[in-house]
Amino acid sequence: MGAAWEVFYNKFIVYGGWKTVVDGLVVTLQIAVIGLIIGILIGTLIATVKVVPKRNPALKVLSVICDIYVGFFRGTPLVVQLLIGYFVLLPALGLRVEAVYAAIVIYGMNSAAYVSETMRSGIQAVDIGQMEAARALGLNYSTSMMKVVIPQAVKNILPTLGNEFISLIKETSVASFISVVDVTKAFRQIGDSNYEYIIPYLMLAAIYLILVMIITLGVRLLERRLRRSDRRS
C-alpha cells in the first residue's frame, strides 16, 4: 500500500495530476448544476402542461408530446441518451458541439423528465383554494400558477430536488463515454498512467461522498430556513 501511495503522490503532486482533477471536478459541477437548472425549467413547463385543464386540442397534443418525452428519458439509460445525442443526432443535424456542452444539454433534458413528475405531484399537492383565491383577486390562470402555485410546489418538493441534484452529480461519471473529462475520467487517467488504481479510485469515491454530504447539508439548511419563514408569516 505504501508503494501505491508513493506512485499516486508522484503522479498527483509531482507531475501535476491534481490540475486535471480540479478541471474535471469543475466540469462535473458544471454539468450537474446547469443540468439541474435546465431540468427545473423544462420540467416545470412539462408539469404545467400536464396539470392545466385541456380545453383545446393544442393542449391535448402538447400533453401527448410531453408524455412521449418523459417516457423516453425515463425509459432509457442516460449513457444511451448521451451516445445517441452526441454521436447520432448532432452529426445528423450537421452540428459540431463540444462534448461538455452536449453533455450539459442531455443531462438537463434527462433531469427534466424526472423533475416534471416531481413538480406535477408538488403542484397537485398545493391546496386548490390557493388557485381559487388568486383567481378571485383578479389574476389570470398562468399568473396564478407562476406567482402562487408553483412557488409553493417548489417548497414542497425541495428535498426531492436535492436528491435529483445528488443523482446528477453521481451520474456525471458516465459523461466520459462521449470524451468528457470529468472528475471520474481525471482519476482514471491517473490510474491508467501507471496501472495503479487503488488510491485514485478511493480518492474519487471520497470526493463524490464529500460532494453529496455538502449538498445534503445545504438542502437541510434551506429547508430549515423556509420552515422558519413559514412560522414568521
Secondary structure per residue as TSV (DSSP state, phi and psi in degrees):
chain	resnum	aa	ss	phi	psi
A	1	M	-	360.0	-35.3
A	2	G	H	-62.6	-38.4
A	3	A	H	-65.7	-37.8
A	4	A	H	-63.8	-41.6
A	5	W	H	-63.3	-38.2
A	6	E	H	-66.0	-42.7
A	7	V	H	-63.3	-44.3
A	8	F	H	-64.4	-41.9
A	9	Y	H	-60.1	-44.7
A	10	N	I	-62.1	-44.6
A	11	K	I	-72.2	-40.8
A	12	F	I	-78.6	-41.0
A	13	I	I	-101.1	-56.8
A	14	V	I	-64.0	-45.7
A	15	Y	T	-96.9	11.2
A	16	G	-	75.9	24.5
A	17	G	H	-63.6	-22.9
A	18	W	H	-62.7	-28.5
A	19	K	H	-64.1	-41.4
A	20	T	H	-64.5	-38.2
A	21	V	H	-65.6	-44.2
A	22	V	H	-62.6	-45.0
A	23	D	H	-60.8	-41.3
A	24	G	H	-65.4	-37.1
A	25	L	H	-65.6	-39.8
A	26	V	H	-61.5	-43.1
A	27	V	H	-63.3	-43.0
A	28	T	H	-57.4	-47.1
A	29	L	H	-67.9	-37.9
A	30	Q	H	-60.4	-48.1
A	31	I	H	-61.5	-44.9
A	32	A	H	-70.5	-46.0
A	33	V	H	-68.8	-52.6
A	34	I	H	-67.4	-36.4
A	35	G	H	-60.7	-40.1
A	36	L	H	-67.2	-40.3
A	37	I	H	-60.9	-46.7
A	38	I	H	-60.2	-43.1
A	39	G	H	-61.7	-40.5
A	40	I	H	-66.9	-42.8
A	41	L	H	-64.8	-52.1
A	42	I	H	-68.8	-40.0
A	43	G	H	-62.8	-40.1
A	44	T	H	-64.2	-40.8
A	45	L	H	-62.2	-44.5
A	46	I	H	-63.5	-44.2
A	47	A	H	-62.0	-39.2
A	48	T	H	-63.1	-43.2
A	49	V	H	-60.6	-37.3
A	50	K	H	-71.2	-30.6
A	51	V	H	-98.2	-17.0
A	52	V	S	-70.3	149.0
A	53	P	-	-60.6	134.3
A	54	K	-	-88.8	80.2
A	55	R	-	-89.4	-10.1
A	56	N	S	-141.5	159.6
A	57	P	H	-60.0	-32.2
A	58	A	H	-60.7	-41.9
A	59	L	H	-66.2	-36.0
A	60	K	H	-65.2	-41.6
A	61	V	H	-64.4	-43.5
A	62	L	H	-60.8	-38.4
A	63	S	H	-64.4	-40.6
A	64	V	H	-64.9	-43.3
A	65	I	H	-60.2	-41.9
A	66	C	H	-63.4	-39.2
A	67	D	H	-62.0	-42.0
A	68	I	H	-65.5	-43.1
A	69	Y	H	-58.7	-51.8
A	70	V	H	-63.5	-41.4
A	71	G	H	-61.3	-40.6
A	72	F	H	-67.1	-50.4
A	73	F	H	-73.8	-25.4
A	74	R	H	-86.5	-20.1
A	75	G	H	-98.8	-4.8
A	76	T	S	-124.7	149.7
A	77	P	-	-64.4	147.6
A	78	L	H	-60.1	-38.3
A	79	V	H	-64.3	-33.8
A	80	V	H	-67.7	-39.6
A	81	Q	H	-63.0	-39.4
A	82	L	H	-62.8	-46.3
A	83	L	H	-65.0	-43.9
A	84	I	H	-66.4	-45.2
A	85	G	I	-64.1	-44.9
A	86	Y	I	-84.1	-39.2
A	87	F	I	-99.6	-11.6
A	88	V	I	-117.2	-60.4
A	89	L	I	-68.5	-48.0
A	90	L	H	-60.8	-47.4
A	91	P	H	-62.5	-35.8
A	92	A	H	-65.1	-31.7
A	93	L	T	-87.2	-1.3
A	94	G	T	71.6	25.8
A	95	L	-	-103.7	138.9
A	96	R	-	-117.3	108.2
A	97	V	-	-124.9	140.7
A	98	E	-	-60.2	144.4
A	99	A	H	-57.0	-38.9
A	100	V	H	-66.7	-36.8
A	101	Y	H	-70.5	-38.5
A	102	A	H	-63.0	-40.5
A	103	A	H	-63.2	-42.8
A	104	I	H	-58.1	-46.8
A	105	V	H	-65.5	-44.1
A	106	I	H	-67.3	-42.0
A	107	Y	H	-62.3	-39.9
A	108	G	H	-63.5	-42.2
A	109	M	H	-67.5	-37.6
A	110	N	H	-64.5	-45.5
A	111	S	H	-61.8	-36.6
A	112	A	H	-58.4	-36.0
A	113	A	H	-63.7	-38.5
A	114	Y	H	-79.7	-40.6
A	115	V	H	-63.8	-35.0
A	116	S	H	-61.2	-42.3
A	117	E	H	-69.3	-38.5
A	118	T	H	-64.6	-44.4
A	119	M	H	-66.1	-38.4
A	120	R	H	-60.3	-46.1
A	121	S	H	-66.3	-34.7
A	122	G	H	-66.2	-41.1
A	123	I	H	-64.3	-44.1
A	124	Q	H	-68.3	-20.6
A	125	A	H	-80.3	-17.1
A	126	V	S	-71.4	133.4
A	127	D	-	-55.1	132.1
A	128	I	H	-61.6	-22.1
A	129	G	H	-63.4	-25.1
A	130	Q	H	-64.6	-44.4
A	131	M	H	-66.2	-43.0
A	132	E	H	-63.6	-39.1
A	133	A	H	-66.2	-40.4
A	134	A	H	-65.2	-41.1
A	135	R	H	-66.5	-35.2
A	136	A	H	-66.8	-25.6
A	137	L	T	-82.1	-1.8
A	138	G	T	101.2	3.9
A	139	L	-	-79.2	142.6
A	140	N	-	-77.0	177.2
A	141	Y	H	-63.3	-47.8
A	142	S	H	-64.6	-41.1
A	143	T	H	-65.9	-40.8
A	144	S	H	-61.4	-40.5
A	145	M	I	-65.8	-46.0
A	146	M	I	-75.2	-35.2
A	147	K	I	-92.0	-26.3
A	148	V	I	-117.1	-54.7
A	149	V	I	-76.1	-52.6
A	150	I	H	-61.5	-42.6
A	151	P	H	-57.3	-39.0
A	152	Q	H	-69.9	-35.5
A	153	A	H	-64.5	-42.1
A	154	V	H	-60.9	-40.9
A	155	K	H	-62.2	-37.8
A	156	N	H	-70.1	-33.4
A	157	I	T	-102.7	12.8
A	158	L	H	-54.2	-45.3
A	159	P	H	-59.6	-37.8
A	160	T	H	-68.1	-37.2
A	161	L	H	-64.2	-36.7
A	162	G	H	-62.0	-41.4
A	163	N	H	-64.5	-36.9
A	164	E	H	-64.7	-40.1
A	165	F	H	-62.6	-42.3
A	166	I	H	-62.2	-42.6
A	167	S	H	-61.4	-42.0
A	168	L	H	-63.1	-42.3
A	169	I	H	-56.5	-47.3
A	170	K	H	-71.7	-35.4
A	171	E	H	-75.5	-12.8
A	172	T	G	-63.8	-13.8
A	173	S	G	-64.3	-17.0
A	174	V	G	-98.7	2.4
A	175	A	G	-65.0	-19.8
A	176	S	G	-66.4	-14.0
A	177	F	G	-62.6	-23.7
A	178	I	G	-113.3	31.3
A	179	S	T	71.1	22.2
A	180	V	-	-81.1	128.5
A	181	V	-	-91.8	85.7
A	182	D	-	-91.0	-170.8
A	183	V	H	-66.4	-33.2
A	184	T	H	-64.8	-46.8
A	185	K	H	-64.7	-34.9
A	186	A	H	-62.3	-46.9
A	187	F	H	-69.1	-33.0
A	188	R	H	-65.4	-37.6
A	189	Q	H	-64.3	-38.2
A	190	I	H	-63.2	-42.7
A	191	G	H	-66.5	-39.3
A	192	D	H	-64.2	-28.1
A	193	S	H	-67.0	-25.1
A	194	N	H	-139.6	8.7
A	195	Y	T	57.8	32.7
A	196	E	-	-120.3	104.4
A	197	Y	-	-106.9	-11.7
A	198	I	H	-59.8	-57.2
A	199	I	H	-66.3	-46.8
A	200	P	H	-56.2	-42.1
A	201	Y	H	-74.7	-31.8
A	202	L	H	-66.2	-41.0
A	203	M	H	-64.3	-38.8
A	204	L	H	-61.8	-46.3
A	205	A	H	-60.8	-40.2
A	206	A	H	-63.5	-40.1
A	207	I	H	-64.3	-45.4
A	208	Y	H	-61.7	-40.8
A	209	L	H	-63.3	-42.6
A	210	I	H	-63.9	-43.2
A	211	L	H	-60.3	-44.5
A	212	V	H	-64.1	-40.7
A	213	M	H	-64.6	-40.3
A	214	I	H	-64.4	-44.2
A	215	I	H	-63.4	-44.8
A	216	T	H	-60.0	-44.3
A	217	L	H	-63.9	-42.1
A	218	G	H	-61.8	-42.4
A	219	V	H	-64.9	-41.3
A	220	R	H	-63.9	-41.9
A	221	L	H	-63.9	-40.3
A	222	L	H	-65.8	-41.1
A	223	E	H	-60.7	-44.1
A	224	R	H	-62.1	-40.5
A	225	R	H	-66.2	-39.7
A	226	L	H	-67.3	-36.1
A	227	R	H	-65.9	-38.7
A	228	R	H	-63.3	-42.1
A	229	S	H	-65.1	-34.6
A	230	D	H	-65.4	-41.0
A	231	R	H	-66.3	-37.7
A	232	R	H	-66.9	-33.8
A	233	S	-	-80.8	360.0
